[in-house]
Amino acid sequence: MIKGKLVQLRPVQRADISYFLQWFNDPEVTQYLGMYLPMTEMAEQKFIEELSTVRAMTDALFVIEAINGDKSKPIGSIGLHNIASKDHNATFGISIGDKNTGVKGTVLKPPN
């Protein structure tokens, strides 16, 4: 887990599927993403399962959580996709799915 003052990054969990379905089926959230088809629960379950198997070497995906005191709330996702170690490149992606989050403009800084 990477933790800043207002947000933290943590690995994706199966319990995050409900957030992803809500976020990635919202046209306002996905308007600038490469996604245009509806996200199904089965497709999202398969994707998350693949993160620990066939995608383990090519994708690193994290959930962004807003920190409020001793509680945190998932607000989006961030990751590297199509990681090509040999070529030293990857595709970076970030999406804030929770449109009501109170951390607009917040930057996650690495801990000291």
Contacts in CASP RR format, 6 or more apart in sequence:
PFRMAT RR
TARGET T0000
AUTHOR 0000-0000-0000
METHOD contacts of the structure
MODEL  1
MIKGKLVQLRPVQRADISYFLQWFNDPEVTQYLGMYLPMTEMAEQKFIEE
LSTVRAMTDALFVIEAINGDKSKPIGSIGLHNIASKDHNATFGISIGDKN
TGVKGTVLKPPN
1 8 0 8 1.000
1 9 0 8 1.000
1 10 0 8 1.000
1 11 0 8 1.000
2 8 0 8 1.000
2 9 0 8 1.000
2 62 0 8 1.000
2 108 0 8 1.000
2 110 0 8 1.000
2 111 0 8 1.000
3 9 0 8 1.000
3 67 0 8 1.000
3 111 0 8 1.000
4 67 0 8 1.000
4 108 0 8 1.000
4 109 0 8 1.000
4 111 0 8 1.000
5 67 0 8 1.000
5 109 0 8 1.000
6 66 0 8 1.000
6 67 0 8 1.000
6 103 0 8 1.000
6 106 0 8 1.000
7 64 0 8 1.000
7 65 0 8 1.000
7 66 0 8 1.000
7 67 0 8 1.000
7 75 0 8 1.000
7 103 0 8 1.000
7 106 0 8 1.000
7 108 0 8 1.000
8 64 0 8 1.000
8 65 0 8 1.000
8 67 0 8 1.000
8 72 0 8 1.000
8 108 0 8 1.000
9 62 0 8 1.000
9 63 0 8 1.000
9 64 0 8 1.000
9 65 0 8 1.000
9 78 0 8 1.000
9 108 0 8 1.000
10 62 0 8 1.000
10 63 0 8 1.000
10 65 0 8 1.000
11 61 0 8 1.000
11 62 0 8 1.000
11 63 0 8 1.000
12 48 0 8 1.000
12 51 0 8 1.000
12 61 0 8 1.000
12 62 0 8 1.000
12 63 0 8 1.000
12 77 0 8 1.000
13 63 0 8 1.000
14 45 0 8 1.000
14 48 0 8 1.000
16 48 0 8 1.000
16 63 0 8 1.000
16 74 0 8 1.000
17 41 0 8 1.000
17 44 0 8 1.000
17 45 0 8 1.000
17 48 0 8 1.000
19 63 0 8 1.000
19 74 0 8 1.000
19 76 0 8 1.000
19 97 0 8 1.000
20 39 0 8 1.000
20 44 0 8 1.000
20 77 0 8 1.000
21 39 0 8 1.000
21 41 0 8 1.000
21 44 0 8 1.000
22 97 0 8 1.000
23 29 0 8 1.000
23 76 0 8 1.000
23 77 0 8 1.000
23 95 0 8 1.000
23 97 0 8 1.000
23 98 0 8 1.000
24 30 0 8 1.000
24 33 0 8 1.000
24 35 0 8 1.000
24 39 0 8 1.000
24 44 0 8 1.000
24 95 0 8 1.000
25 38 0 8 1.000
25 39 0 8 1.000
26 97 0 8 1.000
26 99 0 8 1.000
28 99 0 8 1.000
29 95 0 8 1.000
29 96 0 8 1.000
29 97 0 8 1.000
29 99 0 8 1.000
30 36 0 8 1.000
30 95 0 8 1.000
33 95 0 8 1.000
47 55 0 8 1.000
51 59 0 8 1.000
51 61 0 8 1.000
57 83 0 8 1.000
57 85 0 8 1.000
58 81 0 8 1.000
58 82 0 8 1.000
58 83 0 8 1.000
58 84 0 8 1.000
59 79 0 8 1.000
59 80 0 8 1.000
59 81 0 8 1.000
59 82 0 8 1.000
59 83 0 8 1.000
60 79 0 8 1.000
60 80 0 8 1.000
60 83 0 8 1.000
61 77 0 8 1.000
61 78 0 8 1.000
61 79 0 8 1.000
61 81 0 8 1.000
62 77 0 8 1.000
62 78 0 8 1.000
62 79 0 8 1.000
63 74 0 8 1.000
63 76 0 8 1.000
63 77 0 8 1.000
64 74 0 8 1.000
64 75 0 8 1.000
64 76 0 8 1.000
64 77 0 8 1.000
64 78 0 8 1.000
64 94 0 8 1.000
64 96 0 8 1.000
64 108 0 8 1.000
65 72 0 8 1.000
65 73 0 8 1.000
65 74 0 8 1.000
65 75 0 8 1.000
66 72 0 8 1.000
66 73 0 8 1.000
66 75 0 8 1.000
66 98 0 8 1.000
66 101 0 8 1.000
66 102 0 8 1.000
66 103 0 8 1.000
73 98 0 8 1.000
73 101 0 8 1.000
74 98 0 8 1.000
75 96 0 8 1.000
75 97 0 8 1.000
75 98 0 8 1.000
75 101 0 8 1.000
75 103 0 8 1.000
76 95 0 8 1.000
76 96 0 8 1.000
76 97 0 8 1.000
76 98 0 8 1.000
77 94 0 8 1.000
77 95 0 8 1.000
77 97 0 8 1.000
78 93 0 8 1.000
78 94 0 8 1.000
78 95 0 8 1.000
79 92 0 8 1.000
79 93 0 8 1.000
79 94 0 8 1.000
80 90 0 8 1.000
80 91 0 8 1.000
80 92 0 8 1.000
80 93 0 8 1.000
81 90 0 8 1.000
81 91 0 8 1.000
81 92 0 8 1.000
81 93 0 8 1.000
82 90 0 8 1.000
82 91 0 8 1.000
83 89 0 8 1.000
83 90 0 8 1.000
84 90 0 8 1.000
END
